[in-house]
Amino acid sequence: MFNDTQRNYFKTLKTPFYYYDMEVLNQTLQQLKAAAPADYHIHYALKANANPEILQLIKHYGLGADCVSGNEVKRALETGFKPEEIVFAGVGKSDDEILLGLENDIFCFNVESSHELLVLNQLATQQGKTASIALRINPNVDAYTHKYITTGLEENKFGINPYELDDILSLLKTLKNIRLSGLHFHIGSQITSLTPYKNLCSRVNEINQFFIHKGLTVEHINLGGGLGINYKEPDTEAIVDFDAYFQVFKKFLALHPGQAVHFELGRSIVAQCGSLIARVLYIKNGITTNFAILDAGMTELIRPALYQAYHCIQSLEPAVSEERTRKYDVVGPICESSDCFGKAVVLPELKRGNLLAIRSAGAYGEVMSSRYNLRDETRSVYSQLGQINVGF
Ligand SMILES: *Cc1c(COP(=O)(O)O)cnc(C)c1O
C-alpha cells in the first residue's frame, strides 16, 4: 500500500512509470539471507529485473548472478558480481556470448544439449581455456504452473533428457577443454506449491546417484529458481516464505559429502518491490462493459497479454466515504485487443487523471517492455531510504 507522501509525489510525475520500493526489496533480501542455510549459494536471475539500482542492492547482500545472455553477463560484471559467482544458462548461447563467458572465467556454463557441449569445447580449445559446466537435466517434474512458464518437461525446449545421459557422458570423456562441475535443474516459474520442489528433490537424488555410480561425484547441484509469489494479495504477503522453501531441500535432498547447493531465484526477490503507476486517460462506458483506458499498456507490462497473468490493480486516490464502486476492464492504449490489464476489476468510480497502481510488477515487467507503436522508453523511479531518486 502507498502512503500519502508517495501518492502526492506520484501526482507530480509524468506517467506511466515503474516505482520500486527499495525498502521492500531490502527486507526481502534480509529475509532471504536469514532463511538460506549458510552453505547454500543463491544466484539472482537477472532476467527478472536488470535495473542497475536493484542489482546494486542485491549484490550488496552477497548473492551471485544467474545470466541468460551475454549482455546479462556484462551487466552482472559491470555491477560488480564476481565472475566466479556467475552462472550462464540458455538454450541458444551464441559464439560471442560463449567467448565472453570464457574470457571472464565465469563459474559455470549451464549446458542444454550435446551440440552445445561440442561448440563450447571447440571455442574453449581455441581460447586455451577450460570451461566449467553443469549439465541442465530435464527432470520431467511438473511445476503445475502456466504452460508458457513450465520448463522441466520433455516437451519443453530446455535441458537434456535423462535417456541422453549415457551418450553425453561418453562424449564428455572426449572433450578435453570441458570440466563437468555440476548438475543443473530448473522446472519452471511462479510455482506456488512446494510439492513440485519435493518431487524435484527425489528426481535429483536419483540422477545424482546415477552419476555417482558412474564414478562422477559432481561438485555442485543447482536447483534453479521458480518460487512463486502472491499476486492476489501483495500487501498481506509481500515476502514469500523462503524458510519453508529451503526446508524442503534441507529435508529431501540427499547430498554426497562436499557437494555444494546452488539456487537461481528471480521473481521471488524482485516482484513485490515494483508497481507500474499509470493515469486514467479516458472512461468509456458501454452497455455491458466499462473501460478504463490507461496511459500504460502492454508495452510497459506485457505479462497479462502474454501469459494471462493476474496483477492486483489499486486506485491511488484518497478513499471517500460511501464510495461508489464500478467494474472496469482496465486496458492500455496499444492497438491490440490483448492489451488489457484486468477484466471486470472492481474499483472506486474512476475519473480522468486518477492514478492506478498495477502491483507486483517488479519481475518480468520493465525488462520485457518494448517500444511497439513507437512508445516512449519505459521510465522508473526508486524510493531510497528517506529520499527519492529518479532514474531514467
Ligand atoms: C528464469 C530462470 C530462473 C529464475 O526464475 P524465477 O521464476 O524468476 O525464479 C532461474 N534459472 C533459469 C535457468 C531461468 O531460466
The ligand as an SDF file (V2000), in Angstrom:
LIG
                    3D

 15 15  0  0  0  0  0  0  0  0999 V2000
   14.1650  -17.7090  -15.4120 C   0  0  0  0  0  0  0  0  0  0  0  0
   15.1300  -18.6010  -14.7940 C   0  0  0  0  0  0  0  0  0  0  0  0
   15.3520  -18.5530  -13.4160 C   0  0  0  0  0  0  0  0  0  0  0  0
   14.5710  -17.6380  -12.4810 C   0  0  0  0  0  0  0  0  0  0  0  0
   13.2480  -17.9930  -12.4140 O   0  0  0  0  0  0  0  0  0  0  0  0
   12.2430  -17.2430  -11.3770 P   0  0  0  0  0  0  0  0  0  0  0  0
   10.9490  -17.8790  -11.6560 O   0  0  0  0  0  0  0  0  0  0  0  0
   12.2590  -15.8070  -11.7160 O   0  0  0  0  0  0  0  0  0  0  0  0
   12.7470  -17.5230  -10.0020 O   0  0  0  0  0  0  0  0  0  0  0  0
   16.3050  -19.3910  -12.9040 C   0  0  0  0  0  0  0  0  0  0  0  0
   17.0140  -20.2230  -13.6730 N   0  0  0  0  0  0  0  0  0  0  0  0
   16.8360  -20.2920  -15.0140 C   0  0  0  0  0  0  0  0  0  0  0  0
   17.6650  -21.2200  -15.8100 C   0  0  0  0  0  0  0  0  0  0  0  0
   15.8850  -19.4950  -15.6090 C   0  0  0  0  0  0  0  0  0  0  0  0
   15.7020  -19.5770  -16.9140 O   0  0  0  0  0  0  0  0  0  0  0  0
  1  2  1  0
  2  3  1  0
  2 14  2  0
  3  4  1  0
  3 10  2  0
  4  5  1  0
  5  6  1  0
  6  7  2  0
  6  8  1  0
  6  9  1  0
 10 11  1  0
 11 12  2  0
 12 13  1  0
 12 14  1  0
 14 15  1  0
M  END
$$$$
